[in-house]
Amino acid sequence: MPIELTIPSVGESITEVQIAEWLKADGDTVKKDENVAVIDSEKTTFELPAPQDGKLKILRQAGETIQVGGVVGQIEGNGEPAKAESAAKKTKEPEKAPAPAPKKEAAKPVEEKPKAEAKVVEKPAPSPAPAPKPAAPAPKSPSVPGREQEVVPMTMLRKTAAKRLAEAKQQMAMLTTFNETDVSAIQALRAAHQESFEKRYQVKLGFMSFFVKAVIDGLKQFPQLNAEIRDTDIVYHNYFDIGVAIASERGLVVPVLRNAERLSFADIERAISDYAKRAREGKLKPDELDGGTFTITNGGVFGSLLSTPIINPPQTGILGMHSIQERPVALNGQVVIRPMMYIALTYDHRLVDGREAVMFLRRVKEAIENPARMLIEV
């Protein structure tokens, strides 16, 4: 008996999903736990495994929206008896049809030819109608070389992101302030300790752990940036759930480092590495994307020199990291070359004033340029 392939629950707030693509074709043989489809939800993308060995029967097509719990296909077992019986029935059916009687009846419409001829008189009336002629040149336009178009439906993840970002722009008084920071100190720390760090923790010491720690240091000084507006109230969070934006082929996702203030550098680097890997594989869980009190995004990995990131509501701030470039700077009365990074803070001006925003960004800058201060909290 076939087993139904259903959409599992993927979070309390998610009621429907979309079939992004089928990894197997209709009729393909699949094994238990083998992924057969990619499913998009408004928060994440995940793969749907086969519940048993057998043949896949696809009931809903890619691009369709399905309610959670809905059936999208079936896995038919490998037992052959039922198939044999159905085949036997099919062979018996033609034995019942040797009687030529129904075939003779098929000849009766020939006697009705005069009626058909009467209908022929009516055919010349629609033929001179000019309607089909103007419709003919329409398909010629997309065939012009270099003028083709491709229409692709938006994924649920992309639609949700577009809606949320548009709402953020409309509902928040967003403003961005900038600064630049010398990253030579953390570059030196990484160079000095990278080998031993990687050997001990099986993960590389990156830049993000330093910035997560620097952001937490700043948020402790300026709690408005770790808060949210809820109706007419301000909700201050006494914990630091830091979202880290990760780009994947299916869209931008922001998994959250829960209680990041309690995590070590190694904990942060391992968590981010794991999130990035599972984001590429479409295996992030919806609850890993929920919440967050502040977000960090690093456009520098793609070469961005400067940007104005958009806040992830209901948060009140987001830090943008950018490319590291060697630039001439004045230091102790001399012009020296230093690895510099522009950093940007977008904040909700309804809750955060310019003074707090600028001082927060300075605090992050100072922590990056002098990492030791994060350890002794001065």
C-alpha positions as CSV (number, residue, x, y, z in Angstrom):
1,M,0.0,0.0,0.0
2,P,1.5,3.4,-0.9
3,I,2.6,5.8,1.8
4,E,1.7,9.4,1.5
5,L,4.4,12.0,1.2
6,T,3.3,14.9,3.4
7,I,4.6,18.4,4.3
8,P,5.8,18.3,8.0
9,S,5.3,21.1,10.5
10,V,8.1,23.7,10.1
11,G,7.2,26.2,12.8
12,E,4.2,27.5,14.6
13,S,3.8,30.6,12.4
14,I,4.2,28.8,9.1
15,T,1.0,27.4,7.6
16,E,1.9,26.9,4.0
17,V,5.0,26.1,1.9
18,Q,5.9,25.9,-1.8
19,I,7.5,23.1,-3.7
20,A,10.7,24.6,-5.0
21,E,11.8,21.6,-7.1
22,W,11.5,17.8,-7.3
23,L,14.9,16.1,-7.0
24,K,13.4,12.9,-8.4
25,A,11.1,12.4,-11.4
26,D,7.7,10.7,-11.3
27,G,8.1,7.0,-11.3
28,D,11.7,7.0,-10.0
29,T,12.8,4.4,-7.5
30,V,13.9,6.0,-4.2
31,K,15.3,4.8,-1.0
32,K,14.2,5.5,2.6
33,D,15.4,8.9,3.8
34,E,16.6,9.9,0.3
35,N,15.7,13.5,-0.4
36,V,13.1,13.7,-3.1
37,A,12.0,17.4,-3.1
38,V,13.1,20.9,-2.0
39,I,10.5,22.8,-0.1
40,D,10.5,26.6,0.4
41,S,8.8,28.3,3.4
42,E,8.7,31.9,4.3
43,K,11.7,31.5,6.6
44,T,13.8,28.7,5.3
45,T,14.3,26.0,2.6
46,F,14.4,22.3,3.5
47,E,14.5,19.0,1.8
48,L,11.8,16.4,2.0
49,P,12.9,12.7,2.5
50,A,11.2,9.6,1.3
51,P,9.5,7.7,4.2
52,Q,10.2,4.3,2.7
53,D,11.8,2.5,-0.3
54,G,9.7,2.4,-3.4
55,K,8.6,4.3,-6.5
56,L,7.7,8.0,-6.3
57,K,4.4,9.2,-7.6
58,I,4.2,13.0,-7.8
59,L,0.8,14.5,-7.0
60,R,1.7,18.2,-6.8
61,Q,4.0,20.0,-9.1
62,A,6.9,22.4,-8.5
63,G,5.8,25.9,-7.9
64,E,2.5,24.9,-6.2
65,T,1.7,26.2,-2.7
66,I,0.8,23.5,-0.2
67,Q,-0.7,23.7,3.3
68,V,1.4,22.2,6.1
69,G,0.2,18.6,6.4
70,G,-0.8,18.4,2.8
71,V,0.0,15.5,0.5
72,V,2.4,16.1,-2.3
73,G,3.1,12.6,-3.5
74,Q,3.2,8.9,-2.7
75,I,5.8,6.2,-2.3
76,E,4.6,2.9,-3.7
77,G,6.1,-0.2,-2.1
78,N,8.2,-2.6,-4.2
79,G,5.6,-5.4,-3.9
80,E,4.6,-6.8,-7.3
81,P,1.4,-8.8,-6.7
82,A,-0.9,-5.8,-7.1
83,K,0.8,-4.8,-10.3
84,A,0.5,-8.4,-11.6
85,E,-3.2,-8.4,-10.9
86,S,-3.8,-5.1,-12.6
87,A,-1.8,-6.3,-15.6
88,A,-3.9,-9.4,-15.7
89,K,-7.1,-7.3,-15.7
90,K,-5.8,-5.3,-18.6
91,T,-5.2,-8.4,-20.7
92,K,-8.7,-9.7,-19.9
93,E,-10.3,-6.5,-21.1
94,P,-9.3,-6.9,-24.8
95,E,-10.8,-10.5,-24.7
96,K,-14.2,-9.0,-24.0
97,A,-13.9,-6.7,-27.0
98,P,-13.8,-9.1,-29.9
99,A,-17.5,-8.5,-30.6
100,P,-17.5,-6.3,-33.8
101,A,-20.9,-4.9,-32.9
102,P,-19.6,-1.6,-31.4
103,K,-17.3,-1.2,-34.4
104,K,-20.2,-1.5,-36.8
105,E,-22.1,1.1,-34.8
106,A,-19.2,3.4,-35.4
107,A,-20.1,3.3,-39.1
108,K,-23.5,4.9,-38.4
109,P,-22.2,8.5,-38.4
110,V,-21.4,8.0,-42.1
111,E,-25.1,8.0,-42.8
112,E,-25.2,11.4,-41.1
113,K,-22.9,12.9,-43.7
114,P,-25.6,15.1,-45.2
115,K,-26.0,16.8,-41.8
116,A,-22.3,17.4,-41.8
117,E,-22.6,18.9,-45.2
118,A,-25.2,21.3,-43.9
119,K,-22.7,22.4,-41.3
120,V,-20.1,23.0,-44.0
121,V,-22.3,25.8,-45.2
122,E,-21.8,27.5,-41.9
123,K,-17.9,27.2,-42.0
124,P,-17.2,30.0,-44.5
125,A,-18.8,32.5,-42.1
126,P,-16.1,32.4,-39.4
127,S,-13.2,31.9,-41.9
128,P,-13.2,35.4,-43.4
129,A,-13.2,36.9,-39.9
130,P,-9.9,39.0,-39.5
131,A,-9.5,38.2,-35.8
132,P,-6.9,35.5,-36.1
133,K,-4.7,37.6,-38.5
134,P,-3.6,40.3,-36.0
135,A,-2.8,37.5,-33.4
136,A,-0.3,35.9,-35.7
137,P,2.5,38.5,-35.4
138,A,2.4,38.5,-31.6
139,P,4.7,35.4,-31.0
140,K,7.3,36.9,-33.3
141,S,8.4,39.6,-30.8
142,P,10.0,37.2,-28.2
143,S,11.8,35.4,-30.9
144,V,14.0,38.4,-31.8
145,P,17.6,37.6,-30.9
146,G,18.8,39.3,-27.7
147,R,15.2,40.2,-26.7
148,E,14.1,37.0,-24.9
149,Q,12.5,37.1,-21.5
150,E,12.3,34.6,-18.7
151,V,9.5,34.7,-16.1
152,V,10.3,32.9,-12.9
153,P,8.0,32.9,-9.9
154,M,9.4,34.3,-6.6
155,T,10.1,31.8,-3.9
156,M,8.3,32.1,-0.6
157,L,11.5,33.0,1.1
158,R,12.1,35.8,-1.4
159,K,8.5,37.1,-1.2
160,T,8.6,37.1,2.6
161,A,12.0,39.0,2.6
162,A,10.7,41.5,0.1
163,K,7.5,42.1,2.2
164,R,9.4,42.5,5.4
165,L,12.1,44.8,4.0
166,A,9.4,47.0,2.3
167,E,7.5,47.2,5.6
168,A,10.7,48.1,7.4
169,K,11.3,51.0,5.1
170,Q,7.7,52.2,5.4
171,Q,7.3,51.9,9.2
172,M,10.8,52.8,10.6
173,A,12.6,56.0,10.6
174,M,15.9,54.5,9.4
175,L,19.1,56.4,9.4
176,T,22.7,55.2,8.7
177,T,25.9,56.5,10.3
178,F,29.4,55.4,9.2
179,N,32.9,55.1,10.6
180,E,36.1,53.2,9.7
181,T,38.2,50.9,11.7
182,D,41.8,49.7,11.5
183,V,41.7,45.8,11.6
184,S,45.5,45.4,11.9
185,A,45.2,44.3,15.5
186,I,42.8,41.4,14.9
187,Q,44.7,40.5,11.8
188,A,47.8,40.1,13.9
189,L,45.9,38.0,16.5
190,R,44.6,35.8,13.8
191,A,48.0,35.3,12.3
192,A,49.6,34.5,15.7
193,H,46.9,32.1,16.9
194,Q,45.3,30.7,13.8
195,E,47.2,27.4,13.7
196,S,46.8,26.5,17.4
197,F,43.1,27.7,17.3
198,E,42.2,25.6,14.3
199,K,44.1,22.6,15.7
200,R,42.2,22.8,19.0
201,Y,38.7,23.7,17.8
202,Q,38.7,22.3,14.2
203,V,37.5,25.7,12.9
204,K,39.2,28.8,11.6
205,L,39.4,32.0,13.7
206,G,37.6,34.5,11.5
207,F,36.7,38.2,11.7
208,M,33.0,37.6,12.6
209,S,33.7,36.4,16.2
210,F,35.6,39.6,16.9
211,F,32.7,41.7,15.5
212,V,30.1,39.8,17.5
213,K,32.0,40.4,20.7
214,A,32.6,44.1,19.8
215,V,28.8,44.5,19.0
216,I,27.9,42.9,22.4
217,D,30.3,45.3,24.1
218,G,28.6,48.2,22.4
219,L,25.1,47.0,23.1
220,K,25.8,46.7,26.8
221,Q,26.7,50.4,26.7
222,F,23.8,51.5,24.6
223,P,20.8,49.2,25.3
224,Q,18.5,51.1,23.0
225,L,20.1,49.3,20.1
226,N,19.2,45.9,21.7
227,A,15.6,46.8,22.2
228,E,12.4,47.0,20.2
229,I,9.2,49.0,20.0
230,R,6.1,47.0,20.9
231,D,2.9,49.1,20.4
232,T,3.5,52.1,22.6
233,D,6.2,50.4,24.8
234,I,9.9,49.9,24.6
235,V,11.1,46.4,25.3
236,Y,14.7,46.2,26.5
237,H,16.3,42.7,26.1
238,N,18.7,41.7,28.9
239,Y,20.2,39.0,26.6
240,F,22.0,39.3,23.2
241,D,20.6,37.2,20.4
242,I,22.8,38.2,17.5
243,G,21.6,37.5,14.0
244,V,24.3,36.8,11.3
245,A,23.2,37.3,7.7
246,I,24.2,34.5,5.4
247,A,23.8,34.4,1.7
248,S,22.6,31.2,0.0
249,E,21.6,30.3,-3.5
250,R,18.0,30.4,-2.5
251,G,18.2,33.8,-0.7
252,L,19.4,35.6,2.4
253,V,18.9,34.0,5.7
254,V,19.7,35.3,9.2
255,P,20.3,32.5,11.7
256,V,20.6,33.6,15.3
257,L,23.4,33.1,17.9
258,R,21.3,32.7,21.1
259,N,22.8,34.3,24.2
260,A,25.9,35.2,22.2
261,E,27.3,36.9,25.3
262,R,27.9,33.5,26.8
263,L,29.7,32.1,23.7
264,S,33.5,31.9,23.3
265,F,35.2,32.8,20.1
266,A,35.4,29.2,19.2
267,D,31.6,28.7,19.9
268,I,30.8,31.6,17.6
269,E,33.0,30.5,14.8
270,R,31.7,26.9,15.0
271,A,28.1,28.1,15.1
272,I,28.5,30.4,12.1
273,S,30.4,27.7,10.1
274,D,27.6,25.2,10.8
275,Y,24.9,27.7,9.9
276,A,26.6,28.6,6.6
277,K,27.0,25.0,5.7
278,R,23.4,24.1,6.4
279,A,22.1,27.3,4.7
280,R,23.8,26.1,1.4
281,E,22.2,22.7,1.9
282,G,18.8,24.1,2.7
283,K,18.8,22.4,6.2
284,L,18.3,25.4,8.5
285,K,15.5,25.0,11.0
286,P,12.8,27.7,11.3
287,D,13.4,28.2,15.0
288,E,17.1,28.9,14.2
289,L,15.9,32.0,12.2
290,D,13.3,33.3,14.7
291,G,13.9,36.3,16.9
292,G,17.2,38.1,17.2
293,T,17.9,41.4,19.0
294,F,20.5,42.8,16.7
295,T,21.9,41.8,13.3
296,I,25.4,41.8,11.6
297,T,25.8,41.6,7.9
298,N,29.1,41.3,6.0
299,G,28.9,42.6,2.5
300,G,32.7,42.8,2.4
301,V,32.9,39.1,1.5
302,F,31.4,40.0,-1.9
303,G,33.6,43.1,-2.3
304,S,31.2,45.8,-1.0
305,L,33.1,48.9,0.0
306,L,30.1,50.8,1.6
307,S,26.4,50.2,2.1
308,T,23.3,51.1,4.1
309,P,21.9,47.9,5.4
310,I,18.1,47.6,6.2
311,I,17.0,46.8,9.7
312,N,15.5,43.4,10.3
313,P,12.2,44.3,12.2
314,P,11.4,44.5,15.0
315,Q,15.0,45.1,15.8
316,T,16.3,48.7,16.0
317,G,19.8,48.3,14.6
318,I,22.0,46.4,12.1
319,L,25.8,46.6,11.7
320,G,27.2,46.4,8.2
321,M,30.8,45.2,7.6
322,H,32.7,45.9,4.4
323,S,35.8,45.1,2.4
324,I,39.2,45.5,4.0
325,Q,41.4,47.8,2.0
326,E,44.9,49.1,2.6
327,R,44.7,52.9,2.8
328,P,46.9,55.7,3.9
329,V,45.9,57.1,7.3
330,A,47.4,59.6,9.7
331,L,48.9,58.0,12.8
332,N,51.0,59.8,15.4
333,G,51.7,62.6,12.9
334,Q,52.8,60.3,10.1
335,V,51.1,58.9,7.1
336,V,51.0,55.1,7.3
337,I,49.3,52.3,5.4
338,R,46.8,50.3,7.4
339,P,44.1,47.7,6.5
340,M,40.9,49.7,6.9
341,M,37.3,48.7,6.9
342,Y,34.2,51.0,6.6
343,I,31.5,50.0,9.1
344,A,27.9,51.2,9.0
345,L,25.2,51.3,11.6
346,T,21.6,51.6,10.4
347,Y,19.3,52.4,13.3
348,D,15.6,53.2,14.0
349,H,15.5,56.9,14.8
350,R,12.2,56.5,16.6
351,L,14.0,54.8,19.5
352,V,17.7,55.6,19.0
353,D,19.1,59.1,18.8
354,G,22.0,60.1,16.7
355,R,24.3,60.5,19.8
356,E,23.8,56.9,20.9
357,A,24.2,55.6,17.4
358,V,27.4,57.4,16.8
359,M,28.9,56.5,20.2
360,F,27.9,52.9,19.7
361,L,29.7,52.7,16.4
362,R,32.8,54.4,18.0
363,R,32.7,51.7,20.7
364,V,32.7,49.0,18.1
365,K,35.6,50.6,16.3
366,E,37.6,51.0,19.5
367,A,37.0,47.3,20.4
368,I,38.2,46.1,17.0
369,E,41.3,48.3,17.1
370,N,42.0,47.3,20.7
371,P,40.5,43.8,21.2
372,A,42.0,43.5,24.7
373,R,39.4,45.9,26.0
374,M,36.6,43.4,25.3
375,L,38.2,41.0,27.7
376,I,38.5,43.4,30.6
377,E,35.3,45.3,29.7
378,V,36.6,48.9,30.1
